[in-house]
């Protein structure tokens, strides 16, 4: 779980690195954001966090292509 303070000052939570990647990809989470370090209770620059770096790299690579609809099946012959 990642507690993030966005550049706007709004705080939000991402449950996984996949959610964080979506936040980065959509532009909600930028390098100007802060992340809460739970053990110390301090807000730290997210740009230095290793999981932000992973999310940033994942956001730059295209996601899996949407599946193509299958071709229509020919109708069964009727007798």
C-alpha positions as CSV (number, residue, x, y, z in Angstrom):
1,X,0.0,0.0,0.0
2,X,1.3,3.4,-0.9
3,X,0.0,6.6,0.7
4,X,0.8,9.5,-1.7
5,X,0.5,13.2,-1.4
6,X,0.0,14.6,-4.9
7,X,1.5,17.8,-6.1
8,X,-2.0,19.4,-5.6
9,X,-1.7,18.5,-1.8
10,X,-4.5,15.9,-2.1
11,X,-3.7,12.6,-0.4
12,X,-4.6,9.3,-1.9
13,X,-3.8,5.6,-1.5
14,X,-2.8,3.0,-4.1
15,X,-3.1,-0.6,-3.0
16,X,-0.5,-2.1,-5.3
17,X,2.3,-1.2,-7.7
18,X,-0.2,-1.9,-10.6
19,X,-2.5,0.8,-9.2
20,X,0.5,3.1,-8.8
21,X,1.5,2.4,-12.4
22,X,-2.0,3.4,-13.5
23,X,-1.7,6.6,-11.5
24,X,1.6,7.4,-13.1
25,X,0.4,6.5,-16.6
26,X,-2.7,8.7,-16.2
27,X,-0.6,11.7,-14.9
28,X,-2.2,11.7,-11.5
29,X,1.0,10.8,-9.8
30,X,4.0,12.8,-10.9
31,X,7.6,13.1,-9.7
32,X,6.5,16.1,-7.7
33,X,4.4,13.9,-5.4
34,X,5.5,12.7,-1.9
35,X,5.2,9.2,-0.4
36,X,4.7,8.5,3.2
37,X,7.5,6.5,4.8
38,X,5.5,4.4,7.3
39,X,8.3,3.6,9.7
40,X,9.4,7.2,10.2
41,X,6.1,9.0,9.4
42,X,7.9,11.3,7.1
43,X,6.8,12.5,3.6
44,X,9.6,11.8,1.1
45,X,10.0,12.7,-2.6
46,X,8.4,9.9,-4.6
47,X,10.9,10.4,-7.4
48,X,13.5,8.6,-5.2
49,X,11.3,5.7,-4.3
50,X,12.2,2.4,-6.1
51,X,8.6,1.4,-6.7
52,X,7.9,4.8,-8.3
53,X,10.8,4.1,-10.7
54,X,9.3,0.7,-11.5
55,X,5.8,2.2,-12.0
56,X,7.3,5.0,-14.2
57,X,9.1,2.4,-16.4
58,X,6.0,0.3,-16.6
59,X,3.9,3.3,-17.5
60,X,6.3,4.1,-20.4
61,X,5.8,0.7,-21.9
62,X,2.6,0.0,-23.7
63,X,0.3,-2.3,-21.9
64,X,-1.0,-5.5,-23.5
65,X,-3.1,-4.9,-26.6
66,X,-6.8,-5.2,-26.2
67,X,-8.0,-8.6,-27.5
68,X,-9.4,-8.5,-31.0
69,X,-12.9,-9.7,-31.4
70,X,-13.0,-13.1,-33.0
71,X,-14.2,-13.5,-36.6
72,X,-17.8,-14.3,-36.9
73,X,-18.4,-18.0,-37.3
74,X,-20.2,-19.2,-40.3
75,X,-23.7,-20.4,-39.7
76,X,-24.2,-24.1,-39.4
77,X,-25.7,-25.6,-42.5
78,X,-29.4,-26.2,-42.2
79,X,-31.2,-29.1,-43.8
